[in-house]
Amino acid sequence: MLIIMTIYASLKTAMRLVIYLVLGGLVMLVRHRNRKKSRREMDEQTKKFVAKTKTDENGKYPWE
């Protein structure tokens, strides 16, 4: 009986570990994709902002 309980506990721990690893991998993958997507969107918005901003007579932007 003790051996069966030990095997059951190890299987339960192994299954939990596999589930955590799979879920953790999915979370990391989704975060990586979203970070790249956010970065790309920010770059596009920055290009639009710079295109609309007027420069002074020296060709400098107001924040330079």
N, CA and C of each residue as an Amber inpcrd file, in Angstrom:
protein
   192
   0.8200000  -1.1930000   0.0000000   0.0000000   0.0000000   0.0000000
   0.8650000   1.2590000   0.0000000   1.9450000   1.2260000   0.7540000
   2.8360000   2.3870000   0.8480000   3.5180000   2.6620000  -0.4900000
   3.8590000   1.6180000  -1.2130000   4.5090000   1.7850000  -2.5190000
   3.5440000   2.4250000  -3.5140000   2.2960000   2.0050000  -3.4830000
   1.2950000   2.5680000  -4.3870000   1.0980000   4.0540000  -4.0900000
   1.0540000   4.4170000  -2.8270000   0.8820000   5.8270000  -2.4520000
   2.1000000   6.6520000  -2.8740000   3.2700000   6.0790000  -2.7630000
   4.4830000   6.7810000  -3.1660000   4.5020000   7.0000000  -4.6780000
   4.1260000   5.9660000  -5.4300000   4.0770000   6.0910000  -6.8930000
   3.0360000   7.1440000  -7.2880000   1.8820000   7.1160000  -6.6200000
   0.8280000   8.0790000  -6.9090000   1.3120000   9.5090000  -6.6370000
   2.0060000   9.7080000  -5.5370000   2.5060000  11.0450000  -5.1860000
   3.5540000  11.5120000  -6.1980000   4.4320000  10.5960000  -6.6440000
   5.4370000  11.0000000  -7.6340000   4.7990000  11.3240000  -8.9650000
   3.8000000  10.5380000  -9.3850000   3.1130000  10.8340000 -10.6390000
   2.3800000  12.1750000 -10.5580000   1.7580000  12.4230000  -9.4290000
   1.0420000  13.6800000  -9.2440000   2.0190000  14.8630000  -9.3100000
   3.1640000  14.7230000  -8.6940000   4.1760000  15.7830000  -8.7200000
   4.7210000  15.9720000 -10.1340000   4.9660000  14.8700000 -10.8350000
   5.4900000  14.9520000 -12.1980000   4.4760000  15.6030000 -13.1270000
   3.2100000  15.2490000 -12.9980000   2.1710000  15.8590000 -13.8280000
   2.0610000  17.3540000 -13.5410000   2.1280000  17.7300000 -12.2860000
   2.0590000  19.1410000 -11.9150000   3.2500000  19.9020000 -12.5010000
   4.4280000  19.2950000 -12.4350000   5.6180000  19.9310000 -12.9870000
   5.4820000  20.1290000 -14.4940000   5.0020000  19.1230000 -15.2030000
   4.8320000  19.2280000 -16.6490000   3.8220000  20.3240000 -16.9860000
   2.7190000  20.3620000 -16.2420000   1.7050000  21.3960000 -16.4890000
   2.2940000  22.7810000 -16.2650000   3.0260000  22.9790000 -15.1850000
   3.6410000  24.2830000 -14.9120000   4.6320000  24.6680000 -16.0080000
   5.4280000  23.7100000 -16.4750000   6.3990000  24.0130000 -17.5210000
   5.7080000  24.3870000 -18.8260000   4.6550000  23.6680000 -19.1960000
   3.9280000  23.9700000 -20.4290000   3.2680000  25.3420000 -20.3200000
   2.5740000  25.5940000 -19.2260000   1.9190000  26.8980000 -19.0530000
   2.9380000  28.0420000 -19.0010000   4.0480000  27.8160000 -18.3250000
   5.0920000  28.8350000 -18.2590000   5.6650000  29.1310000 -19.6350000
   5.8770000  28.0890000 -20.4280000   6.3760000  28.2830000 -21.7930000
   5.3880000  29.0670000 -22.6440000   4.0980000  28.7560000 -22.5150000
   3.0790000  29.4970000 -23.2630000   3.0410000  30.9640000 -22.8500000
   3.1380000  31.2100000 -21.5670000   3.1370000  32.5960000 -21.0810000
   4.3340000  33.3590000 -21.6390000   5.5020000  32.7400000 -21.6190000
   6.6920000  33.4020000 -22.1420000   6.5650000  33.6730000 -23.6410000
   5.9900000  32.7320000 -24.3860000   5.7970000  32.9030000 -25.8210000
   4.8370000  34.0590000 -26.1100000   3.7190000  34.1070000 -25.4040000
   2.7420000  35.1770000 -25.6120000   3.3410000  36.5300000 -25.2410000
   4.0780000  36.5900000 -24.1390000   4.6990000  37.8590000 -23.7300000
   5.7100000  38.3250000 -24.7700000   6.4750000  37.4010000 -25.3250000
   7.4780000  37.7620000 -26.3360000   6.8010000  38.3200000 -27.5830000
   5.7420000  37.6450000 -28.0510000   5.0190000  38.1240000 -29.2310000
   4.4120000  39.4970000 -28.9970000   3.7980000  39.6930000 -27.8290000
   3.1580000  40.9720000 -27.5470000   4.1840000  42.0920000 -27.4130000
   5.3540000  41.7720000 -26.8520000   6.3880000  42.8020000 -26.7170000
   6.8680000  43.2490000 -28.0910000   7.0710000  42.2950000 -28.9970000
   7.5000000  42.6550000 -30.3510000   6.4210000  43.4800000 -31.0490000
   5.1590000  43.0880000 -30.8720000   4.0510000  43.7920000 -31.4930000
   3.9400000  45.2140000 -30.9370000   4.0570000  45.3570000 -29.6250000
   3.9790000  46.6840000 -29.0010000   5.1280000  47.5620000 -29.4790000
   6.3040000  46.9890000 -29.5750000   7.4710000  47.7510000 -30.0220000
   7.2700000  48.2500000 -31.4540000   6.7470000  47.3840000 -32.3110000
   6.4990000  47.7580000 -33.7060000   5.4560000  48.8780000 -33.7850000
   4.3870000  48.7690000 -32.9930000   3.3520000  49.8120000 -32.9830000
   3.9200000  51.1360000 -32.4710000   4.7640000  51.0730000 -31.4350000
   5.3770000  52.3020000 -30.9140000   6.2730000  52.9480000 -31.9620000
   7.0340000  52.1410000 -32.6950000   7.9050000  52.6850000 -33.7320000
   7.0880000  53.3700000 -34.8280000   5.9580000  52.7670000 -35.2070000
   5.1020000  53.3840000 -36.2300000   4.5290000  54.7050000 -35.7360000
   4.0880000  54.7400000 -34.4910000   3.5440000  55.9800000 -33.9310000
   4.6200000  57.0570000 -33.8470000   5.8460000  56.6650000 -33.5170000
   6.9390000  57.6300000 -33.4410000   7.2250000  58.2160000 -34.8180000
   7.2170000  57.3810000 -35.8570000   7.4460000  57.8880000 -37.2150000
   6.3650000  58.8990000 -37.6020000   5.1030000  58.5900000 -37.2720000
   4.0090000  59.5130000 -37.5870000   4.1780000  60.8270000 -36.8210000
   4.5570000  60.7300000 -35.5600000   4.7340000  61.9130000 -34.7270000
   5.8560000  62.8000000 -35.2660000   6.9730000  62.1980000 -35.6310000
   8.1040000  62.9540000 -36.1550000   7.7450000  63.5820000 -37.4980000
   6.9720000  62.8790000 -38.3240000   6.5870000  63.4170000 -39.6310000
   5.6810000  64.6440000 -39.4710000   4.8480000  64.6550000 -38.4310000
   3.9240000  65.7790000 -38.2250000   4.5800000  66.9570000 -37.5100000
   5.6780000  66.7250000 -36.8080000   6.3130000  67.7700000 -36.0110000
   7.1360000  68.6900000 -36.9060000   6.9650000  69.9740000 -36.6830000
   7.7020000  70.9520000 -37.4860000   9.0850000  71.1840000 -36.8810000
  10.0380000  71.4600000 -37.7620000  11.3950000  71.7480000 -37.3130000
  11.6250000  73.2510000 -37.3870000  12.6480000  73.7110000 -36.6690000
  12.9690000  75.1390000 -36.7250000  13.8770000  75.4130000 -37.9300000
  14.4020000  76.6280000 -38.0120000  15.2040000  77.0050000 -39.1850000
  16.5120000  76.2140000 -39.3070000  16.9840000  75.6290000 -38.2130000
  18.2150000  74.8310000 -38.2590000  17.9440000  73.3600000 -38.5630000
  16.6800000  73.0110000 -38.7580000  16.3340000  71.6210000 -39.0250000
  16.2580000  70.7750000 -37.7770000  16.1580000  71.4360000 -36.6150000
  16.1100000  70.6950000 -35.3510000  14.6550000  70.6070000 -34.8710000
  14.3790000  69.5120000 -34.1730000  13.0550000  69.3500000 -33.5600000
  13.0200000  70.1040000 -32.2260000  11.8350000  70.4120000 -31.7090000
  11.7460000  71.1800000 -30.4640000  12.4420000  70.5280000 -29.2730000
  12.5410000  69.1980000 -29.2370000  13.1560000  68.5590000 -28.0910000
  14.6620000  68.4010000 -28.2130000  15.2350000  68.8500000 -29.3270000
  16.6920000  68.7260000 -29.4960000  17.3830000  69.9650000 -28.9700000
